[in-house]
Amino acid sequence: MPKTATASKPATATSTTTTPTTTSAKPRSTRRSSRTRTVAPVALGSLTQPGARQGASCQVCGSPRVTSLALTLTDGTPVEFTSCHACEHRSWFSPTGELDRATVLEKTRKIR
Protein backbone atom coordinates (compact mmCIF):
# COMPACT_ATOMS: atom_id res chain seq x y z
CA MET A 1 0.00 0.00 0.00
CA PRO A 2 1.55 3.35 -1.02
CA LYS A 3 2.15 5.93 1.65
CA THR A 4 0.52 9.26 1.21
CA ALA A 5 2.15 12.49 2.14
CA THR A 6 0.49 14.40 4.90
CA ALA A 7 0.58 18.12 5.28
CA SER A 8 2.59 19.21 8.25
CA LYS A 9 1.97 22.25 10.32
CA PRO A 10 4.51 25.04 10.01
CA ALA A 11 6.96 25.13 12.91
CA THR A 12 6.36 27.89 15.38
CA ALA A 13 8.76 29.16 17.97
CA THR A 14 7.52 28.71 21.47
CA SER A 15 9.08 29.83 24.67
CA THR A 16 9.24 27.29 27.40
CA THR A 17 10.84 27.61 30.73
CA THR A 18 12.44 24.63 32.28
CA THR A 19 13.22 24.29 35.89
CA PRO A 20 16.55 22.74 36.71
CA THR A 21 16.18 19.36 38.20
CA THR A 22 18.51 18.19 40.86
CA THR A 23 19.50 14.63 40.79
CA SER A 24 21.44 13.05 43.50
CA ALA A 25 24.36 11.48 41.75
CA LYS A 26 25.36 8.18 43.16
CA PRO A 27 28.95 8.08 44.27
CA ARG A 28 31.01 6.09 41.86
CA SER A 29 32.14 2.86 43.31
CA THR A 30 35.86 2.51 43.39
CA ARG A 31 37.49 -0.82 43.69
CA ARG A 32 40.31 -1.01 46.10
CA SER A 33 42.63 -3.87 46.48
CA SER A 34 42.59 -5.54 49.84
CA ARG A 35 46.28 -4.64 49.98
CA THR A 36 45.60 -0.88 49.76
CA ARG A 37 46.40 0.92 52.97
CA THR A 38 45.53 4.39 54.10
CA VAL A 39 48.70 6.36 54.66
CA ALA A 40 48.85 9.36 56.97
CA PRO A 41 49.94 12.54 55.14
CA VAL A 42 53.57 13.49 55.66
CA ALA A 43 55.01 16.98 55.28
CA LEU A 44 57.25 16.96 52.22
CA GLY A 45 60.58 18.73 52.22
CA SER A 46 62.54 20.17 49.34
CA LEU A 47 65.98 19.32 48.06
CA THR A 48 66.38 22.75 46.47
CA GLN A 49 65.17 24.93 49.34
CA PRO A 50 67.23 24.41 52.51
CA GLY A 51 64.61 26.09 54.72
CA ALA A 52 62.08 23.42 53.75
CA ARG A 53 64.18 20.53 55.06
CA GLN A 54 63.25 19.61 58.57
CA GLY A 55 65.10 17.57 61.14
CA ALA A 56 66.73 14.81 59.11
CA SER A 57 70.50 14.66 59.01
CA CYS A 58 73.09 12.07 58.09
CA GLN A 59 74.18 9.70 60.87
CA VAL A 60 77.74 9.56 59.53
CA CYS A 61 78.70 13.11 58.51
CA GLY A 62 75.83 15.15 60.04
CA SER A 63 74.92 16.84 56.77
CA PRO A 64 71.32 18.09 56.53
CA ARG A 65 71.37 17.35 52.76
CA VAL A 66 69.55 14.02 52.90
CA THR A 67 66.66 12.42 51.06
CA SER A 68 64.25 10.41 53.20
CA LEU A 69 61.54 8.17 51.77
CA ALA A 70 58.92 6.07 53.53
CA LEU A 71 58.74 2.70 51.78
CA THR A 72 57.12 -0.68 52.22
CA LEU A 73 59.36 -3.60 51.33
CA THR A 74 58.12 -6.61 49.37
CA ASP A 75 57.55 -8.64 52.54
CA GLY A 76 55.37 -5.84 53.98
CA THR A 77 57.94 -4.28 56.32
CA PRO A 78 57.54 -0.49 56.51
CA VAL A 79 60.91 1.30 56.38
CA GLU A 80 62.29 4.80 56.10
CA PHE A 81 65.14 5.02 53.62
CA THR A 82 67.62 7.87 54.05
CA SER A 83 70.39 8.78 51.62
CA CYS A 84 73.02 11.47 52.24
CA HIS A 85 73.94 13.78 49.36
CA ALA A 86 77.28 14.69 50.95
CA CYS A 87 78.83 11.30 51.82
CA GLU A 88 76.34 8.96 50.07
CA HIS A 89 75.67 6.94 53.23
CA ARG A 90 72.37 5.02 52.99
CA SER A 91 70.30 3.64 55.84
CA TRP A 92 67.01 1.81 56.27
CA PHE A 93 65.01 2.02 59.50
CA SER A 94 62.08 -0.25 60.35
CA PRO A 95 59.88 -0.06 63.46
CA THR A 96 62.23 -2.59 65.08
CA GLY A 97 65.43 -0.65 64.32
CA GLU A 98 68.04 -0.13 61.62
CA LEU A 99 68.32 -2.72 58.84
CA ASP A 100 71.56 -3.52 57.02
CA ARG A 101 71.71 -3.70 53.23
CA ALA A 102 71.75 -7.52 53.12
CA THR A 103 68.56 -7.71 55.24
CA VAL A 104 66.82 -5.14 53.02
CA LEU A 105 67.79 -7.10 49.89
CA GLU A 106 66.49 -10.33 51.46
CA LYS A 107 63.17 -8.67 52.41
CA THR A 108 62.72 -7.25 48.90
CA ARG A 109 63.36 -10.52 47.06
CA LYS A 110 60.44 -11.70 44.94
CA ILE A 111 58.67 -14.74 46.30
CA ARG A 112 58.30 -17.41 43.60
ABEGO torsion letter per residue (X at the ends): XBBBBBBBBBBBBBBBBBBBBBBBBBBBBBBBBAABBBBBBBBBBBAABAAABBGBBBAAAGBABBBBBBBBBAAGBBBBBBBBAAAGBBBBBBAAEBBBAAAAAAAABBBX
